[in-house]
Amino acid sequence: MNSINFSKGELSVCHKNNCMNVRGDIAKVIVFGLATLVVIGGIASMLEQSN
């Protein structure tokens, strides 16, 4: 099972019972980057559908 958790400045990514924990500013940068990609993907999808 895959899971991604972000809480109290710690990012935890688990895949098939293997987990990786990232703490501090690096975790915030990763989460912000992923959120940015999702938003850009959503905007691109909306623009593509309007054409």
Steps between C-alpha positions, in 0.01 A plus 500: 500500500621850419458791738631854539460681831604852597467613859692729733773570246567134424432328168451123502478303175418127519496246215456125557598524871814704421481845654715809457477792741611853415505772763529877511533745215568231240161342574329836457675557167396155373136548606488851350651370175247218474212738573628737233513219244143398582373857463686554171366166371145601593531836327647339188217247494236773528663701221518193278130422555397858418666477160 
